[in-house]
Amino acid sequence: MSAMLTRGRLAAAAIGLAAVLAVVVLTAFVARGWWRGDGGTYAPRKTLVHTEVTPPRSLFGQVLTAHAQLVVDPRRVNPASVELAVDVRPFQIRSESHRVERGLGRAAVIDFQYEIQCVTRACVPHQKSAGAESFQLKTAKATYLGRNGKTLTLDVVWPAFGVQSRLTADEIALSMLGAGWLVASAVRGDMRPLRVRRIPAHLTALERALVLAEHATAHGEVDESRKALERLAEELRRQRAEAYADEAERLAWSERGPSPETVAELATSVRRNGAR
């Protein structure tokens, strides 16, 4: 009797061990496919959203990246139908991309990316200090088609980010006195006073901006040339010279900064076409 019980127990133990091994093997197989996106059953019951704006702290005029990802279950949502309506004003979209990727398990990831930039007065930080000012893009609206034929919508909220002025404390103080557009040298270690560029009073606002930009680039004053070119862009837009205004802004906030050659070429074109 005891021998039969022993054999029964051994058989039960063998069956239990086989079941455990089968579960381990199956789990390993499914998990491997789940993490690689080649198998598994994971998919979110509700649409998941992740957003970011990078860098989270930047200088005025710097190009930023606004990135949004939506994770959906393709059994409930058609991934190809997902669209994102964005309004980044006063920033402008320089480039954008939209792609659908395979996520974990059965999930699909819809990826939206926007390169944005603002070089207008609306984005100039108002704080009269070295601190950054907080900005936040308007809430975007995602729309997509469910497998049941219904159109669904979802708010996509962007995180706040900081923009810091390119102006120093001395330059901010000068601008408060109405001298913000005068080209001045930086205060040197020997505390010599600022040198101010005198511009003939008879020149128009546009011509003054041209002269300031030419002078600043000729003397290697990158920050001052950027400001002068931005002022030039504003004056050109007042005269409805949009193409020249766009070129002035492009030069103003180019990564390497404006050069004497590029500014001289722009100035020649503007003057040749009669802009005053």
C-alpha angles and dihedrals in degrees: 000000000000090000091055091049091050092051090046092051091048091051091049091048091050092051091048092050091050091051091051092049091049091052091048093050093046092047092050092049095048094042091052091053092042094057093043093049090240098108144346128100103255117133129143117255088215130033110269121213132199124178135177139169115208137237090028089208122035146156124261110276094021119136112248133194120228109195127186128179126189120193115202141172107246089209089065103027133039102233092203090059096059113115131174122210110203134183110192098169131177081031119071127222111241096179138349140192136195126189140160118225135184112251135190116319109333095339122120123209119211110199125200122183130180129186105210135183137177123197099160130105091256090072098046107115111247096206111108093215141070092269124108122249119229120242130180128190119233116269111272124221122228119200127186142162120249121217087248089064096253122131112233130195133202133185114236112202121201122215121244119260135190128244120193127200120248088218121102122225090260092052091049090052091050092049090053088058091053096257098104095119096049113105109240132174120240117264106264129220092261088059094240111170122262116273112228123209110229114219120197110256095225094066120104120245090256093049091047090054090050092050092047092050092048092048095047095049092045089057096043094249098148098174093048093048090052091054093046092050091050088052088048090053090054092051092047091052090053086059091046092244092140097163092055091043091054091049091050091052092046090054092043095059102028112136096247095038129242119308128212090247097053093044092048090051092051093046091051092051093048093049093043091056093052101252110159 
